[in-house]
């Protein structure tokens, strides 16, 4: 299936609905399951990742298939160690290549029984749970995935001896660890964080209703569409909090460098374009705390012929696909050169070339499809392959796009 758009609508303003934050939703589900209460979650994400995690937590089946969800893999790996029973945690071929060994080794040090059933150091995992898991003091390399840290933090209050976590290396996506800490503290858990140490004693989660905000990462696609569209000048988005601690809120700061103004009124955000703004010729950004914005920024800078330097990208090769390589391959179709300097930085340059009837490969990666959506408003005839891949995080994305363009599906 392929999707292209006919962006001939003349609407200058549009209101769009964002999905609920996947990051907040997934943490809320784990916290609810660990609290053993009927904790209420308002505005839970309808993303595929979140629904898979919710079903897994409700069923606790002997075999749990989490498809492509890396978050579910890490969070369930830790959670299942505390559950009575034997579980096999598996997923797609891509999941069987994503990092998990460091988390498994830490959990083993704490007393967990986890086996690799196919290939050493990767899923599937056979987990023999123990409700009396004791916990203790461990050291974790924080340069690989912040989800390892978050997974351990959330189970820590349920461990007999709590958890003292010593983090080594330069932490990646540390803002997501801060999000975990904030959500745990909201439920009454005391988290002591000093320098590279996190200490969480044995405690009980409260039963406070959790209200999930809309997702700032999903808002980034509307920022990019607004910027490249020839006719849309203003977009209204819902349920975004000015004081949000979502790491991807950084999108506001980044797009201000490109002339997009963001104005909050209560929990609604209006983004507007300053057509007189003089665009920069080059931008340098560190995305260590918001790597999910990388693809969007690479795409929009390509269309605008802005030279780009990005650092802090070390987690991207191990996402749904190798995102750095995927971006290099797809942007090359439009004359854009991407140099991958290391696993954590890129340099992007070149003049954007129109390319009619080109197909954008999405590599089973929802963010590839949505990041390249702005190309559909800058280059007539761009076709997105496998558009349904957006269901992983933003199921209603194309329906919202139809408010400003005609959708054309082909086989």
C-alpha positions, 0 to 999 in steps of 0.5 A: 500500500502506498499513500500520496496527497493532493495538497490543493486545499486552500485552508490557511488554518486547521485544528488537529487532534494529537494522540496521547503521550505514548511515553507517559501512557506506557509508564502509567500502565506499569505503575498501575500494574505494580500498584495492584489497584484500580488506578484510573488512567485518563486519556490513555494512548491508543498507539499500537505500542501502548495497546500491546503493553496493556493487553500483555499486563492484563493477560500475563500469558505464558507467551507474550508477543510484543511485536515491534515494541522496544519499550514493552520489551524493556518494561515487561522484562523487569516487571515479569521478574516480580510476577508468579509464573514462567513467561516467554517474552518475544516479538518481531525479528527486529525486536530480536535484534534490539539491545536487552542484555545489559538489563537482563544482566542487571536483573540477574545480579538482583536475583532474577531468573532470565534465560536467552532462548534463541540467541545469546543477549537478545530476545526471546527471553524466558523469565521465571518470576519471583514475587519476593524478588529482593533487590539491592545495589547494582551498576548500570551503563547508562549510555545504551538506553534510558528505558533500562533505567526507567524499567528498573526504577519502576519496579524498585519500590516493590523490591524487598530491599529497594534499589540503589542504582549507580549509573556509569557513562554519559546518560542517553535520553536522561530526560526520559528518566526524569519523566519516570521519576516525576510520574513515580513521585506523583504516585507517592514514591520517594526517589533520591537522585544525586549525581549518578546515583538513584536510590529508591526504598521499598514503598507502596504506590498511591492510587492517584488518577493519572491524566495523560497529556497529548504527545509533543513528538507527534506535534513535531510533524505538524510543525514541519508541515506548517513550515513547508506548506505553501498555504497553511499559516496556523495550526491549533493542537490540543491538550499540550501543557506549557509546563510539560516535562515531556522531553520532546517539548524541545520541538518548540525551541527548535522550530522557533529557530525556523520562524515558527511561533508557539503560543499556549492558551490553557492547555491548547497550543497555537503554532503559526508561521512568520513568513517574513522570518529569515531562515538560517543557512545552517543549524547545529543541535544536540538531541541527546534528550530528544532523539525522536525529533531527529528525523523530523528535523532532518526532513524539514531542513532538507526541504529548506536547504539548511545545512544541519549538524546533529549530535546526541543520536547514539540510540537511533541505530537501535530503534525500529530500524537503523534510523541514521542509515534509513534517513541517509538512503531516503534523503539521497533520493532528493539530492541530500547528502547525509554523512554519518560521522559516528553512531551519535552525530550526522552532517547533512547538506545539499540542495533539495531536488524535486523527485516526482513519483518517488517512493519513501521506504518506511522500514517498519518505522512509524517515525519515518512515515510521519517525518517524511509527510512534510515532503508531500507538501513540498514535492508533488508525487511523493509516495509513502510506503506502508502508511499504516505503520503510523499506528504504532504511535499516531493511529489517526495521523492520516485522518488529520492530514486529510483536513488539509489535503486529499489522500490518494491510496494505491496498491 
